């Protein structure tokens, strides 16, 4: 009986400590404006950035839907008994073009947002982890990590 209580107590302590660790760290990624949290933005800057993000969100939404459709069509081409390699190559090139367009649109959005920030805020933003020039270097891929990461697959 005492042994069961001891095991249950240790298990309870372990579960509670694991749960507390989950709450101790912030979430992954920039989510919910984390990159801009420490920049002390004015209300006017917040409004301008929100307007820019909304404008580009609408543009990006259309492109994301097109990309999802192209990926779906590509998967269906692969599932055919005798897939036509020319059609597959054509679909892959369309996907690449669309991803390039999305990437340039993201860069355009970021450049507009940078235009709203002061020099001091830009410096703070650049030094934050995961942004170009910060601890993780270009695109936040880690300390010199090589190879393809998520979203860098040459086929899709």
Secondary structure as UniProt FT lines:
FT   HELIX           2..24
FT   TURN            31..33
FT   HELIX           34..39
FT   HELIX           43..79
FT   TURN            81..82
FT   HELIX           85..116
FT   HELIX           119..127
FT   TURN            129..130
FT   TURN            132..133
FT   TURN            135..136
FT   HELIX           138..140
FT   TURN            150..151
//
